[in-house]
Amino acid sequence: MATQITNYQCPACTGPLHFVGASGMLECDYCDMKYTVKEIEELYSVKDDKAEAAFEKASQKAKSAEDDYGWGADAENMRSYNCPSCGAELICDSTTAATSCPYCGNPTIVPGQFGGTRRPDYVIPFKLNKDEAISALRKHYKKKPLIPSAFSKENHIKEIKGIYVPFWLYSCEAGGEVRYDATKVRTWREGDYLCTETSFYDVQRSGNAAFENIPVDGSSKMPDAHMDSIEPYDYSDLKDFSVAYLPGFLADKYDVGAEECASRALLRAERSVAQELRNTVIGYTTVTETSNTVRTDGHEVKYGLLPVWMLYTKWKDKDYLFAMNGQTGKLIGDLPVSVGKFFAWFLGLGSVLSAVAVAVRMLI
Amino acid sequence: MKKKILTTFLILLVLVSFFSLGALAEGEEGGRTEALVVDKAGILTEEQVKVLNARAEGLSAKYSCEVIIYIINEFSEATISQTAEALYAEHNYGLGADRSCVMLLLSMSGRDYSIMAHGYGNTVFTDFGKGKLADSFKPAFKENDYNKGFSAYINKCAEYFEAAQQGRPVDTYTKGNIEKTQLSSKDILITVAICFAIALGIALIMRAQMKTAHIKTVAGDYICGGVLNLTSRYDHFKYDTIQRVYSPQHKDSGGGTTTNSGGFSHSSGKF
């Protein structure tokens, strides 16, 4: 039976292969052999094509899974695969495109998720490895004095995962006109009188700008605030998509369409033009916008997979997510606040400042 | 012969005694004809007058500048300041060649006070310093505790003499002024409240830094070439308005002591 998934294994020893950002090659976990992306692509192209075909066929029968397994409504969001290495059954999200077999540990790719129109245009390979991600996260904790001590100890930091997140990349042009009411204020003294002169202006600015690859994540599982906050990516590292970059990492196919995400990107472009036009209005005391006709004019969209290191943590029944840009290392995340440490800092700082201030006032 | 020698000796003895007593009198009281603390209004007890007088004498001798307290029911001249000058002349107050003194004159009927200085007293008690000196006794006088007020006045005079001796007489807040403002409880409370407000602000900023994920609203990082293409700009002046507000400037006194033609400096008010 044709399998829908492919294990990327070392041609020399059949050990699991994983992509290494530092070398830009796929390396074997067992025998340290290294292969270029192109070599592995050529080696596995036939298997990937077969897996893709099997995936398409299986997709037609997806609904029957509900009858076969009694999953009910959950069946729509689930897929079942068999690991070609050990035969284990893998139950995944319907959007999972890359994972690893929990039984034999082999990196597992679902080529069908990238078949036909679903094939990404680009990928930015991971540049930072897991150790670097863990080290960056530990440094992030150290800089936060209000973090509860128990949180950083119990954080399962080694469970951080590298994920290729699906993004829509929008290119467009935006332009228009913005008008403002502006004033200049001048004061001077004439004897015992304070004089204030206010001059009123009508200001107008027009301009346009071209935008390239504004990213919007196409996964409903990824919080938009986190994905926005780890921007920007360096697009000079953008590569044509190849499945060979995925082994060793997780990857998801998009589940939020391009048109659905477009409005976010286009609004950002319009706001950017308005902000740049505002920055040219200088030399005034006050500036108030009165009208704005900045709009985008058409757009192109590409589909890319961008690297993110992520760690989900549950702490006192609340979820905390850390995301690190797998290319630049920019790290963000929400951290819990220790109430005790917050008040300790407040009272300690307040006491020290008060003592110093009172002493200085007495000496002056 | 013996009678002549004895007579001559006795005459010489009388003459020497006469001049010595005169000189002694001059040295002890500087020629003044009244005590340093005089209560014509009867607001102090005899014992209180005696104690205050002794303290004033000690201070006057130490700094060669008479410290005088004079209490009357009504002032005799047109103003209390003129009355103080008249009393100074009448009782021959003042020590040394420039007849240095500082006098606190109280007129009970109108609850007026005057601080007058002469000679070295003008150096010690500047215009600013007289104002601060009044702050030392006015609260007690308001409560009709005159002994406490005069005692505070004498204590303050001692501080001012000491400051002047160190070359830094009490004056407007210039560098080196040793007049230290006594911090009231209200001042301390306000200072502490401001410090804790600052500490709270810092703690809230630290807490805000724990949340770093934010939605982006602009896309400036993705502008091709990084630069906006500005196609037109237009700044049109419409009209202006001018507003004039009366706001008189405060004059800075700059310190020092203002004296009149007689060499006296004054500060007066109500208690």
Interface residues (C-beta under 8 A of the other chain):
Chain A: K144 P145 L146 I147 G175 E177 A182 R189 E190 D192 Y193 L194 C195 T196 E197 T198 S199 F200 Y201 D202 V203 Q204 R205 S206 G207 N208 A209 A210 F211 E212 N213 I214 P223 D224 A225 H226 D228 S229 E231 P232 A265 L267 R268 A269 R271 S272 V273 Q275 E276 L277 T280 L321 A323 I332 G333 D334 L335 P336 V337 F342 W345 F346 L347 G348 L349 G350 L353 S354 A357 V358 R361 M362 L363
Chain B: K180 L183 D187 I188 T191 V192 I194 C195 F196 I198 A199 L200 I202 A203 M206 R207 Q209 M210 K211 T212 A213 H214 I215 K216 T217 V218 A219 G220 D221 Y222 I223 C224 G225 V227 L228 N229 L230 T231 S232 R233 Y234 D235 H236 F237 K238 Y239 D240 T241 I242 Q243 R244 V245 Y246 S247 P248 Q249
